[in-house]
Amino acid sequence: MPSLLHFSHLPGLWGPGLAAALFYGAVAALVLLGVRDVLFLYEENRCSMTYMYEYPEYLKIKLPKKISRRFPAYELYLYGEGNYAEENKNLILTGIPVLFLPGNAGSYKQVRSLGSIALRKAEDIDFKYHFNFFTVSFNEELVALYGGSLQRQTRFVHECIKVILKLYKDQEFAPSSVAIVGHSMGGLVARALPTLKNFKPEFINLLITQATPHVAPVMPLDKYLTDFYTAVNNHWILKAQDVRNLTTLSVAGGFRDYQVRSGLAFLPRLSQHSRALFVVSSAVPRTWASTDHLSIVWCKELILATIRAFFDLIDETTKQITEDPKMRMLVLNHHFVRHPAKFFEEDPETLTELKGTLIWMKIKSSKWTYTVYNESDGKYFMFPLSNHRNTYSHVHCQNSMLVRKYLLSIVTLKLQEYPSLSDLVVYVPAINGNKFTLDCEFFKEDSRMVQLPVTHLFSFGRYNALLLQNLKTAFVVPSFTEISAKLHIAQPENDSTVAVLNIYSSSDCQYEVTIKTSFSQVLGQVIRFHGVSLPVYVVSNILLAYGGQISALISTGHCSDFVPALTRAAKPYKVDPFVNVVKFLLGFNWFKDIWNVLFLPELDAVLLNKQDMWFPLVSLILFLFGTGIAYWGGILFSSSLRLLSSLWLSLTRPSGLPKDSKLMTPRRAFMAILLVFVSCTTCGAFAILIIYLHYMFKSYLLYQYFHLFSLQDPKHSKETSDNSNKETVKNCDSAETITKAAAAASPTTNTAIDNVVNSLKIHITIINLLTWIVLLCLPSLIYWFKNLRYNIRLDPDPCRTMAIILVSTLGILMNSSTTKVKSSKLSKIAAQLPLPLSVAVVAFGPMHLYRVPYFVICSLLLHVLCCIV
């Protein structure tokens, strides 16, 4: 049986290809290391689960027929439990309306945590106040990946708000606005409401978003998604008066949320606005926990903080959420920024009466420790500030339960901020069964601050160490604790502030603090911030290999295999310097004017720089990652092709070598027209998938033709396999060899098989490019398939134009051969074009992934022209 590896790249790995395999294997390993750090090396889940004490019910709100016809896939529900749900079946509502909006592929049932906790809170106060939680079903649409339905969702929410307010119109305390809680993309939909022409700004006065990517889309896969973001953010910036009475709170999940990093949840232009607030869940008082993208809707600690804020926002006069924006910000700051461990008070009393058994102890020393065990009475300790104000700048107190080994509370005061205070009083409560320690001390800020440079990525194990000396010596077994510190957002370009790490430690121990850089976590941050751009760099590498194959075909008459062509052509210096030079020149007004005259879009590197996400090595690192992914992806694809073809050959036998050399026949033309019709009437991504599968099938047939030749010419096969002492004719780096003896024995057959092999190698590279196009179009296909029962045609369709071009192009390309390409007048241009297209992909694709397929199509169109002209 002849070998099935005649044109495989695998034998070449044992020569120079072995070094390339090892190098790109290491690169692929680094990618996996970074992904592992993002997905698995975040802090553990510290959120408690919220539970329903009664069976949750979702009462469907009947919408007007006009709205139901316009939005057949969407629904509105009212959440309830037990008797509360039974009482509200007639929709006679007297509470405060809150609307929950789910996010990408989110369920309307995610409201149950908020609704249930709010119901329990209302029961505790005998329903003096209560909230009615409404929720919207968006049919679990993939709006983070397909932006065509975002505008539709926004219009539906607008109609839902009007329907909700009508339910209260005959009530004594009828609300005039609705509070909104939006998870993920639901928060963005809520922010888009003011962009509607007929929307009244007074319809909403409070918006809380959970893990919402406000800055930019996580994966910009279509133009509708990026345009929607641009319209919303521009409206909030340019027409700020429309949202001047709207209070917005954005809560990010922290490091555990690997889908939406915290930096995307930041409201950049509203950070200085008095009506907007941004917090990370791990910094929310009494929560102190990072949440992943889904647990943020049920994290009990965070839900409790949200519900407490809702009840404190109620105006006793109107029985609704207060209309005072300042009051709303005070409440949100109290619960989400700086909680003073007491109930919210709009006007806190300046004088507090100290009740109970008063045992006063006056402390005059600057450093003092008090330990108590099983004490029945509490004590007040008074620190006269007049004795220390001129010497020290800060006072710090911390109390801990040493048996349980955790801190109860920490208070640090800056004395200059309290010039009118004469004494500081610290209360120690009665203790039962636990050892309680209170440490207080006065100190100067400079004496407790040490500024150290952070070690860089290439420090190779070097680190900074700081020794904290003790006043006492404690004989305790040494312990080791590692704290991972990562930034949620990059340092702004003109910001000179530094990250501050506060360490609260015992005064009777000695500590050594070591600061070092974790290589794996740096890679994890690169993947977290820029991992979405990896497809751009993979396609860029494949385009370079594609151009290298055509160049080899023109110069030697033989086409290289994909992997050797990638190893030889994929060089960072061919791409990165051009992008960096253009970015540099765009800093000059004269070049920017020329750029605008040519109607070129803004460079994505410039946009990344505006988000403080660009540094000199980012493109180089991503390019190497992309090369590694393309390298091993090519090996995997070629191996899969051989395996599937071998299985197919065991079932069928091709009748002979391909004889039809026509690029287009009536049958093929009919097939192309049919697919164009499918793309126009159903979904463009569906037509792309069909033509992709058809292209792969044609490649399988080419492999079978090659295998058939081996069976028909055993002499050639034997001579091809046994090449130990014979002079050979090779293409550039291909492992496939054709002996001169075999070539002389049957020149016509050898020419035919050479053409088949060369064509197959080109087609494999094209399929690699098409695979990434299909992956980028896949969300549209999934969205269309899921909504097929509502509409057979996807509208709007981001892939329709692309599908029409690809169907026409691939219909010709799949039947082409390399013979015409070699003799074409446009072949040299076709060989050179992939290089500038590769640069263009990196320049304009990282933040606009939907542009990537069009650069690939440009190269394929020129290939088709080479086959025709």
N, C-alpha and C positions, 0 to 999 in steps of 0.2 A: 504494500500500500504506500503510495507516495506521501511524502511529508506535507502537512497542512500549514507549514510555517515558511513557505518560500518567500513571501514578501513581508514577513513579520519584522518588527523592530527589535524583538527580544535578543537575537544573537548579537546585535550591535551593542547591547549593554555591557558585554564583557570586554569591549575595547574602551575607547574614550567615553562611550556612553555610560560606563560604570560610575565614573566620577560625577557625571550629570545626575544619574539616578540617586547616588548618595546625597548630593547637594540638595536636589529638589525633594528628596525624602526628608531631609532635615528641615527644609522650609515647610513642608506639609505637616511635619511633627510640631513645629512652632505654632502653626495655625491651630492645630488641635489643642495644643497647650493653652493658647489664648482663649479658645472657646471653652475649654474645661474650666479655666479660671472664671470666666463670665458666668457659666451655668452652674458650677458646683462649689466654687470657693467663696460664695457670699455667706453672710451671717445666717445662722439658723433662724427658723420661724419662731418668733416669740409672741405672736398674736394668739389670743384665745378665740375659740370659735363662738359665734353667736347661735343661740338655739331658740326655737319657737316653742312656747309653752302650750300653745293650742295649734290646731291644724291650720296652716295658712290657706287663705282663699283669695282668688283673684276674680273680682267681679268685672265682667266686660261691659264697658260703657258703650251704649248704642250711639253711633255717630250719624249725623245727617247723611242721607243717601248721596248727596253731591260729593261729600268728602269720601265716603266709602268707595264710590266709583273712581275718584281720582287717585286714591291710595288703597287699592284692594289688598295689598300685602301687609298693611300696617294696622295696628289695633291699639286701643286705649283701655287700661284696666285700673281698678281701684283695689288696693290691698286691704285685707282684713283678716281677723282671727276671731273664732268663737262667737260670743254674743255681739261683739262689735261688728263683725261681718254681717250677722243676721239683721242687726238694726239698720245697716246702711244699704240693704238690698233695694229699698225704694228710692235711694239717692237723695234722701233728705239730710243734707250735710250741714254741720254747724262748726266745723273745725277750721284749721288753717291749711290751705292747699300747698302741697309740695309735689313737684313732678320729678320723677327719676327717669333719666335717659341712659339706656345701656350703650355700650361701645361696640367695637369691632367684634362681630359674631357673638355679641352679648345677649343674654336672655332678660326679658322683662321681669322674671322672677327674682333677679338679683336685688330687688327692692326690699325683700323680706327682712333683711337684717336691720335696715333703717326703720322700716315700718313696725317691726316687732318691739324693738327697744323703745321707740317713741310711744307705743301703746302701753308698755309696762310703766314708763315714766308718767304717762297721763293717769293711769290707775292709781299711782302712788299719791297724786294730788287730787284724787276724786274727780278727775275730768274737769278741773277748773279751766284748764286749757288742754287742747289736744290737736293733733295734726292728722290730716287726711292725705295719705301717700298714694299718689297716682303713678302709674308706670306705663311706658310705651313699649310696644313690641315692634321692632324693626325687622322682623323675620330673620334675625341673626345674620344680617348682611355683613359682608367683608368690606366695610367702608374704609378701613385703613389701607386696603390694597386696591380697591376700585372706588374712585372718587365720583363716578357718574351719578350715584344716588344721594350724595350729601345734600345737594340743593333740594331734592325731593323730601328728604327727611326733615330739613329745616322748615319747609312749607307745611309739612304735616304737624310738626310740633307747634307751629303758630296757630293752626286750626284747633289743636288740642287745648291750648291755653284759653282760647275763646270759649270752647265748649265747657271747660272746667269752671271758668268764672260765671258762666250762665247758670250752673248748678246752684250757686249761692245767691242769686240775684234777689230772692225774696226773704233772705235771712236778715236778722237784726244787725249782725256785724258782718256784713257782706264784704269779702275781700276785693280789692281792686288790682291785686297783683298776685303772682305765683312765684314761690321760691323754687329754684331748680337745682338738682344735684345731678351732675353728669359724670359718668364713668368713661374714661378713655376718650374715644371719638365723640361720645355723647356730649362731653363738655365743649368740644369744638362746635358741634351743631348748635348748642345753646348760645355760644358766642356769635354765631352767624345770624341769629334772629334779628339784631338791629340792622343788618344789611338789607332786609326785605323792605320793599317800598311801603307797604301798608301796615308795617309793624309799629305799634305804639310803645315807646320806651317805658311807659309806666306799667306795662304788663308784667315785668319782672324787676324786682329790686334787690334780689340776693341770688348769687350764683356760686355754687361750690363745685369745683371740678376735682375728680380723683384720677390721678395718673393720666392726665390729658396732655398730649404733645402739642402745645400751643405754638412753639417756635416754627417747626417744620414737620412735614410728614416723616414717619419712620422709614417708609419705603416709597419713594416717589415714582410709582409705576405707571402713572398716566397723567396726562396734562390737566384733566379735570380736577385731580387731587391738588396739584400745585397751584392751579388757578384759584381754587376755593380758598386755600390758605392765604394766598396773596390778597384776595378780596377782603377776607375777614380781618387780617392784621392791618391792612391799609385803612380800612374803615375805622377801626378802633384808634388808630393814630391820627388820621386826618379829620375824623368827625367825632372827636372825643366828647363833644357836647351831647351826643345821642346817648352816651352811657354814663353821664356825669352823676346820675342818681343810682347807678347800679353798683353794688358792692360785690367784688369778686374775690374768692379765695381759691387758690390753686394748691392742691396737696399732692406732692410727689411721693412715690413709694420708696425711694432710696435705692441702695445697691441690690436688693433682692429683686427689684423689678428690672429684669434684663430685656424686656420688650420695649419699654419706654424709659430711657435714662432720665434722671432728674433734671438735667439741663434743658431738655425739651419741654418740661412742664413750667418753665420759668416764663413769666410775662415780662419781656425785656423792656418795652417802652412804658409799661405801667408800674414798674417797680418803684418809681418815685411818686406815683400817683397816690393820693390819699384814699382812694376807693379800692385799691387792689392790694392783695397780700399773697405772698408765696412762701410755703413752708414744706419741709421734708418730714414725712411721718415719724422718722426716728428722732426728730427734734421737737415733736409736739409734746408738751407737758402731760404727764400721766399716761402717755402712750409709749414713748421711747422704744419703738419697734419699727424696723424696716419691713415693708410689705412687698410681696410680689404683685404682678399686674392684676391678678384676680382676687387675691386675699384682701386687697385694699377695700373691697366692698363688703367684707364680712369681718374684718379685724375688730374684735370687740372693743379693745382699748380706744381705737380711733373712732368707732361708731359712737361710743359713749361720749367722747369729747364733742362730736358733731351734734348729737341730740341735746346735750347740755347747752351748747351754744344756741340751738334752735329755741329752747324754752326760755333762755335768758334774753332772747331777741323780742319776746312778745311784749307789746305795749298794752298795759292794763286798761287803757281807755278804749282802744279800738278792738281789743282781743285778737289782733293780728300782728304780724311782724312789723316792727317799728319802721316808720317812714323817715326817721332821722338817720342820715348816712353816718354821722359822727358816732352815734350810739351803736350802730352796727359794727363799725370798726373797733370800738372799745371792747365789745363783747368778743369779737373774733380774736383780737389781740390777747384778751384775757385767757381764752381757752386754747389757743393754738400757738401763742408765742411766749407769753410770760405769765404763767399761772402762779399766783401767790399762795397757793394751798388754802384757799378759802372761797366762799361763794362770791359771785360777781356782785359788786355794788356800783351803781352809777355814780354816786357821790360818797365815797368812803369816808367814814368819820375820822377826824383827826385825833380824837381822844378815845381811848379804849379803856373800859373798866376791867380791872384784873380781879377776878372772883376766885373763891376757894380759899384753902388754907395757905396763908402767905408766910413763907419762910424765906426771908431775904438774906442774901449773902453778897457783900460788896467785895469785888475783885479789883485789886490795884496792879497786879503783875501784868506784863505784856504777853506772857505765854502761860496757859493754864489748862490742866486736864482734870476732869472729874469723872470718877467711875462709881457706879452704884449697882447694887444687886438686891432684889427683893425689898424695895423700899415702898412703904404704903402711902407716903405723902409726896406731893410734888414740891419743887423748889424753884424760886426765882433768883437768878444770878444777875447782878447789876455791875456793868463795866462803865465807870466814869470816863467819858471821852476826853474830858479836859486834861487828863493826865497824859494822854497819848497823842492828841491831835497834832501837836507841833513836831512830834518825832516820827510818827508813822503815817502812812497814806491809806492803808487798807486794814480792815478787820475781817477775819475769817473764822467761822465756826462750823464744825461738822460733828454730827452725832451718829453713832453706829451701834448695832447689836453684834457684839463680838462673837457670841455663841453661834449666831446664824451667819456671821461673816458677810454682812452687807451694810452699806451706808443707808441711813434713813433720810437724812437731809443735809444739804450743804448751803451755807449762806456766806457770800463775800460782799462786803460793802466798801465803797469808796468814800472815805470820810469827807472829802471836799464837796460831795454831793448833798451832804446833810449838815450844813453849817449851824443850823438852829438846834440840833440835838445835843443834849448834855450828857445823856446816859444811854447805854444799850442794855436791854433786859432780855435775857434768855431763860425760857421756861423749860424745866425738865419734869416730865410727867411721872406719875407713880409707876413703878416697875414691878412686874410679877413674873418671876421665873427666868428672866433673862438678864444678862450682864449688859449694862448700858454705859457707854463712854461718850463724854462730850469734850471736844478739843476746841479751844479758842486761842487766838493769838493775833497780835498786831504786827504788821510788817510793812516794809517799804516795797513798792512795786518793782523797783529796779533790782532789788536783792533776790527776787523770786523769778526773774525772767532771764532766760538764756536763749540767744539767737544762734542757731546752727544752720549751715547750708545743707540742703538735702543732697544726698549722693545721687549722681546721675546714673543713667542706664548702663553705661559702660565702665562702671567703677570696679567691676570684677571682684566683688567681695569686700571691698574697702567700705568702712562705715565710720560714722561719728559716734563717739561715746561720751556720756555725761554721768558723773558720779555724784549722787546726792548723799551728803554726809548726814550722819545721825547725831542727835544729842545724847541718846542713850544707846546702849547695846542690848539687843534682844537676841536670845539664843533660840532661833527658829530655823527649821530646816529650809535651806534655800529653795526657791521656786522660780519658775520661768513662765512668763506670759508674753505672748506675741499679739500686738494690736495692729490690725491692717488699717492704714489711713489712705483713702483715695478721695479725689475731688469729684464733686457732682458736676461742676462746670469748670472749664478752663479759665485760667487767669486772664482777664481782659488785657489788651495790649498796653493801655496807658494806666494800668492799675499797679501801684507799687506796694499794696498791702501784702502781708504774708499770712500763711496759715498758722493758726495758734492751736497748740495742744495743751490742755490743762490737765495736770496730773494731781489727783488728790490722794495723798499717801499718809501713812501713819508716821508720827513724829519719832518713834523709838526704833526705827529700822534704817538700814542702809540700802540704797537702791542704785543700780547701775542701769542707765537708760541708753540703749543702742539704737541708732537710726541708720537704716540701710535700705537699699533699693531692692525690691523683689522683681526679678526679670520676668517671671511668669505673670505677675499682676500688671506689670507695664504692658505686656502683650495683651492681657485681658482688657485693659483700658483702650488699647488701640482697636481691638475687635469691637468693644462696646461702642466706641465713638464712630468708627469708620468701617465696621464690618459690612454694612449695607452696600458699600462701594466696591466690594470684592468682585461682583460680576463684571463691573466695568473693566477692571484690570485683567480679568481672565479673558474677556473678549478681545481686549487690546493685544494680549499675547498671542491669541489664536490668529488674529489678523496679520501679525508679523510673520508667523509661521506660514500662513497662506500665501503671503507675498513671496516668501523664500522658496516655496514649492514651485510657484510659477516661474521665478527667476531660474531655478535649476532646470526646469523643463525647457526653457528657451536656450539656455547656454549649453546643456549637455544632452538634451533630447530625452532625458529620463527624469521622472519626478521623485522627489525625496519622500520618505515616510514622514508622518506628522511629527513624531517625537524627535527624531534627529533635526528636522527643520526647525522645530521650536527651540531646541537647545542651541542651534547656531544663530537664529534670528532674534530671539527674545533677549534683547539687551536694554537695560534701563536707560543708558545714555542716548538711545535712539528716541526716547519719548520725553522723559522728565525735564531735560534742559530746555526744550522748546516751551513747555508749559510754564516753567519758572521764569524764563526770559519774558514771555508775554505778560505774565503777572507783574513783573518788575516794570515793564514799559507802560502798563496801564496806570501806573502811578503818575505819569506825565500827561498833562492836559492835551498836548498836541497829538499824542498817540491815541488817547481816549476819543478825541474828535474823529480821527480816522476810523477808529473801531466803530463808532456810532454811525458814521457815513456809510459803512459797509453793511449796516443793519445786523451786525453779529450780536448774539446774546451775551450776557455777562458771563465772564469766566467763573466756573464753579469754585475754583480755588479762591477767588475774591469773595464769594459768598461764604465759604467756609472760614475765611479770615475774619469776616464781619461777625461770625459766631464764635470767634476766638478758638477755633478748632484746627487751625492750620499751623504746622511747624515744618521746617525744611525737610525732615526725613520721612514724613508721613507718606508721601507719594512713592518714595523708594521702597519703603517697607511693604506697602500694599502691592507694588509691582512684583516684588519677589514672591509674596504670598500668591498673587495671581498666577505667576509662572509655575509655582509648585502645584497649584490646583489644576491648571491646564495640562501639565506634564502627566500627572498620575491619572487625571480624567481621560487623557488620550490613551494611555495604556489600558485602563479599565474598559473603555469603549471598544478598542480594537480586539481585546480578548473576548468581550461579550459578542462581538460580531462573528468572530471565528467559531465560538461555541454554538451560537444560534444557527449559523450557517451549516455547521457540521450536523446538528440535529435535524435541520431541514433536509440536508442531503441524504440522510438515512431513510427519509420517507419518500423523497421524489428524486428524479434524475432529469436534469435539463436536456433538451433535445439537441442542442448544439450551440456554437458560438453565435453571438448576436449578429444578425445580418442586416437589420433595418438601420440605416445610417441617417435617416431623416430626423431633423429636429422636431418637426411638427407634422402630425398626421391628422386626418379628420377625427379619429377616435380620441387622440390626445387633445385636440382643440375642443371637442365636446366636453371632455373631462375638465379642462381649465374653465370653460364657460360655466359649467355646472358648479364648480367650487366658487367662482365669483358670485354666482347667484346665491349660493349658500351663505357667503359672507355678507351679502347685502340684505338678505331676508331673515337671517338668524343671528349668528355671532361670528365676527371675524376670527377670533381665537380658535373657534371650532374648525373653520376652513384651514387655518394654519396648521392645526394638529393633523388634519387629514393629509395635507400635502407633505407634511413632515414624515408621517408613517409611510406614505407612498414612496417618498425618496429613500427611506431606509430599506424598503422592500426591493427597490431597484439596485441598491448596493449589495444586498444579499444575492441577487441574481448575478451580478458581476463576479462575486466571489465564486459562485457555482460554475460560471463559465471558465474561470481560471482552473478550478479543480477538475472540470471536465477535460480541459486540455491536458492536464497531468495524466488523466486516465487514458486518453486517446494516444498520447505520445510517451510511452514508458521509457523509451531511450532518452528522451529529453529530461524526463523526470529524474532518471537515474543519474544522468550527467549533472543535473542541477543540484541534486542532493550530495553527490560525491565529488567535491571540488578540491580535493586535497592537493593534487599535483598539476591541475590544469590552469591554463591562463584564463582569466575571467574578465568579463565586461560588466562593470558595476555603475549604478547611478551613484550620486554623491555620497550619501551615508546609508543608503538602503541596504538591508541585509539580503535582499533578493538578488540573485546572480543568475546570469544566463551565459553559458559557456559558448565559446566561439565554435566549437565543434558542433553543438546543437544548432547554433544559428546558421552554420553553413549547410547542415543537413536539411533543414526545412525553413528557409527564410520567410516564406509567406506566413506560415503558422506562427513563427517567432515574432513577426511584426504585429500580428493580431493579438498575441498574448501580451506583448509589451504595451500595446495600446490599452488593453483591458486593465493591466496592472497600474499603469499611470493614471488612468481615469478613476480607478478605485481609490487610489491614494488621495486624489483631489476631492473626490466625493466624501471620503471619510472626514476630511478637514471641514468641508462645507456642512456636513451633518453635525460636527462639533459646534460650529457657529449657530446652526439652526436649533440645537438643543437649548442653548441659552436664550434664544428668542422665544421658544416655546415656554420655557420656565418663566420668563418675564411677562408673558401673556396669559399664563395659567390662572391668575386670580380672576380675570375677566371671564374666562371659560367656566370657572366654578360658580361665579356669581350668576351667569346666564343659566347654567344647568339647574341651579337651586331655585331660580325664579321662573322656570319654564312653564309652570302651570298658570302663571299670571300673564305672561307675554312671551310669545315665541321669538320676538325680535329684541335684541339687546339695544337699548337706547338710553343714553348715548353709548356708542361703541368706540373705545379708543383704538381698537385694532382693525377697524374695517378698511381704512385706506391702506394700511400695511399689508393686510391679507390680500387685497386685490393685486398689489404690486408683486407680492411674494408668489402667489399662485401663478401669475403669468411668467415670472422669472424662472421659478423652479420647474415649471412644466417644460421649459426648453432645456434648462440646465441638466436635469436628470437624464436626458437622452443624448447629451453632448459627449464628445470624446476629446482627448488631448491633442489629436492630430491637427484639428482646425485651429486650436489655440496657438500651437507652435508656429503655424504659418500665417497667423493674422497680423495685420499691420498695427493693431492696437495692443498686441501682447506685451510690449515693453511698458506701455502705460499701465496695463493691468497688473504688471509685476511691481510697479512703483507706487501705485495708488494706496495699497493697504497701509503703508507707513504713515502718510499724513492722516489717513482715517484712524489709525491707531492713536495718534496724537490727539485727534479731535475727540475721540471717545473719552480719553482721560481728561481733556480740557472741559468738555461740556456734559459729561455723563454722570459724575458722582452724585450730584443732587437732582438729576433729572434722568432717571434710569430709562424712561420711555423713549429717550433719544437714541439709545444704544442700537436698537434694531435697524434704524434708518441708516446709520453709518455702515452697517454690515450689508444692507441692501444695495447701497451705492457700489460697493466692491463686486457684488454678485451681478449687478446690471452690466458693469463693464465686462465681466466674464462672458455674459451672454452675447454682448456685441462682438467679442472676439470670436465666438462660435459662428456668428452670422456673417461678419464682414471679412 
